[in-house]
Structure formats: C-alpha cells, structure tokens
Amino acid sequence: MNFKEFIQHERKLDKVIRFSAHPRVKDQTVSQHIFHVSLYAMVLADLERQNGNEVNVEEVLRGALLHDLEESLTGDIIYDFKHRDEHMARQIKEMGKQFLEQIVGNLPEEISTRYTLLWQDAKNERIEGKILKAADKLEALAYCEEEIRIGNKYFERIAGKLKEELKGLRMKSVDSVLQNWETADAKIEADKNG
C-alpha cells in the first residue's frame, strides 16, 4: 500500500478545472464538483427512499466520491468531446478505468478492486446509478445557474440542455427538485419585476 501516493493523486483534483473549454467567470474544481455531487446524491437518495424505493445509500455515496477520481490524471474531458459518439465514449471510459486503476492501485488489492468496480458501475441503470447520474447533472446545472446569475449568458444553453436531460431521467425525486427549482426561479423573476 502507498497511501501517500493515493493522496497525492486525489489532491490534484483541487487544481483540475471543470468546463475548461467554456468562458467562465468563476472556476470550479473537480474536488468541489465531487463534494456537491455527493451531497446532492445523498439528498436524492433520501427523497427516493421517501417515495418508497429501496436505495443502497452507501453505494450511491461511494460511487459519487469515486466517479471523477481519474480526472486527477486525465483532467476534465469536455462532455461534448467525450460523448461525440458511442465508440469514443467507450474508449474514453476504458482509458479512464486504466487511470483510475493507477490511482487506486496504491491501496490494498481488495479495496482497489472494489473501488474500480464501483467506479465502473457507478452510473448503472439501477436506482443507485440513476441517482448518481441525476446528482452529476444537477450539480452541473447549479454551476451553470451561478454563472448565469453573475452575468455569463454563455451557460444558458448548457443549463437548458441539462434541465431536459434531468427531466428525461423520469425520477420522482428529480422531478420534485426541478419543480421546486422552477418555482424558486419564477419567484426571483417576479421579485425583480416588482
């Protein structure tokens, strides 16, 4: 085990900037993103449980904490590039797995293997994976909304796309959050207009 090496890789996430190909007013690091995704995932998991769904919250949180760990070595790969086509997305995922294995390979083998499997399966089609997908998109939406509020209209298109993707997940927890979000936006707009 080389825990110090693991920490040195992980702490690089404090310097990796998200949305790096977009004009930004305020930078966000991958480590900030991971914190917010984990928090939102926890809330969404609890909302899903309130709706009567069985959710393995530990799996959700572990997946959230690991989901972008490889970016300490790869950087934040632009979404449109990463998902340009299915073949490229698979190749990038496979390369990401190799970088992740390099990082978690500094931990005991049993832990390293478990973390790699969690990372690979983090955004699966089970409720836990859907929650993580939703939390990841919700966090990106929150960042876009911050940029828009401070005058960066560039993020309006991205925010609109994220809202549509979130609605497409067809999850009660996400629908509730989005409805609340839109109500809050309408109230802010009404307050501005007098």
GISUL-V366987 format. One record per pair of residues at least 6 apart in sequence whose C-alpha atoms are under 7 Angstrom apart, sorted by sequence separation. I is the first residue (numbers start at 0). J is the second residue. D is the distance in whole Angstrom. If there is no record, write none. Layout:
i j d
I J D
I J D
This chain:
i j d
48 54 6
81 87 7
82 88 5
122 128 4
123 129 7
81 88 5
104 111 6
121 128 5
122 129 6
147 154 6
103 111 5
146 154 7
147 155 7
165 173 7
166 174 7
122 131 6
16 26 6
17 27 6
44 54 6
81 91 7
122 132 6
16 27 6
17 28 6
143 154 5
16 28 4
17 29 6
44 56 6
15 28 5
16 29 6
14 28 6
15 29 6
144 158 7
13 28 6
41 56 7
100 115 7
143 158 6
12 28 7
13 29 7
12 29 5
13 30 5
12 30 5
140 158 5
40 59 7
41 60 7
40 60 7
140 161 6
37 60 6
136 161 6
37 63 5
69 95 6
72 98 7
36 63 6
37 64 6
69 98 6
136 165 7
33 63 7
69 99 5
33 64 6
68 99 7
133 165 6
66 118 6
65 118 6
62 117 6
66 121 7
15 71 7
62 118 6
17 75 6
9 68 7
12 71 5
15 74 6
16 75 7
18 77 7
62 121 5
11 71 5
15 75 7
9 71 6
8 71 6
59 127 5
63 131 6
58 127 7
54 126 7
55 127 7
59 131 6
54 127 6
44 130 7
43 130 6
40 130 6
40 131 6
8 102 7
40 134 5
39 134 5
5 102 6
5 103 7
36 134 5
36 135 5
5 105 6
4 105 7
36 138 6
2 105 6
35 138 6
1 105 5
2 106 6
0 105 5
1 106 6
0 106 5
0 107 5
24 146 7
47 172 6
46 172 5
24 151 7
43 172 6
